[in-house]
């Protein structure tokens, strides 16, 4: 099993969710996040004063999937989150050793 953490632009969230649903991914956790990478932030003007916005709004998606679904899941995120502009985001993939559904006690693939 694999855990995918994807950081994407907030306005792409619905597109990504639909793409994941289309390939059979039914579980996803979404958190609001702030951060920056090469994008660095930007300058804004408010009531005549200029200030720097260091942390940009992002969405953090977390998905646990089977090894077999991993490539389809990653491809769906890339295709639906892509804008071609800086700040499109990143995808992190890590191994998951065990999953347990609290309600039923099911484990691993059955618990996803």
N, C-alpha and C positions, 0 to 999 in steps of 0.2 A: 504494500500500500504506500501511497505517496501523499504528502501534504503540499499543496500549492498555495503560495502566498503571492498575490498579484497586487501591485500598486498601480492604480489607473486614474485617469482624469474623471472627475465626478459626472460630467455630462455623458460619459460613455457607459455608465453603469447599466442602464436599461438594455443597451445593445449587447453587452457582455452577458447579462442574465439571460436574455432570449437565446443567444447562441449556445450557452451552456444547457439550457432547457431543451433545445433542439437535438442535442446529442445524448440526452438522457441523464444529465446531472441534475439531481433533485435537491441536493443540500448545499447551501452556501452561507457563509457568515460574512456580513459586510460591516465595516467600521469606518467612521469618518476619521481621517488622518490629516496631518499637516507635515510638510517636509519640503526638501529641495535637494537637487543633485546638481547637474550641470546647468540646469535652468536658472539657478541662483536666486530667484525672486525678481521683483520688479519695483519700480518707483511709481507712486500714485500721488495725486494732488487732492488735498482735502481742505476746503475753506482757505485756499490760497497758500497752504503750507505743503511742502513736498515731504513725503516720508517713504521709507523703504519697507516693502512687505517681504520679509525674509522667508517665511514659511507659507507655502502655497497649499490650498485645499486639495486633498486627494481622497480616494476611496481605497481601503484595504480589503481585499477579498481573501477569504480562506476556504479552501476546498480540500477534502480528503477523498481520494479516489483510488480505484484499483490500478495496478500496474498496467493492465490492458487498456484502460481508458485514458491513461496519462497523456499520450501524444495527441489524441483527439481533443482533449480538454485544453491543453496548451495552445494548439492551433486555433481553437475557437476563441480563446482570449486574445491572442495576437491579432487575428483578423478583425475582430469586433472592436478592439480598443485602439487600433491603429489610426492615427491622423497624419503621420508623416512629419509632425512638428516635434520640437524638443519638449520633453516632459510627458511623452506618451506613457512612460512607466517602466516597471520591471516585473519579472516573474522569478520567484524563488521556489525551488523544489527540494524537498527533503524526505527522508524515509520516515515511515510511521511503523513502529514495532507492534502496536496493539491498539485496538479500538473496542470499546464496550458501550452498548446501548444501555443506558441506566434503567429504562422502563422494563425491558424484557430480559436483560442479561446476555443478549446476542453478542457475539464477538466477531471482530475483524470484518471480512467482506460482507457478512450478513448484517452487520451493524451500520454499514455505510448506507 
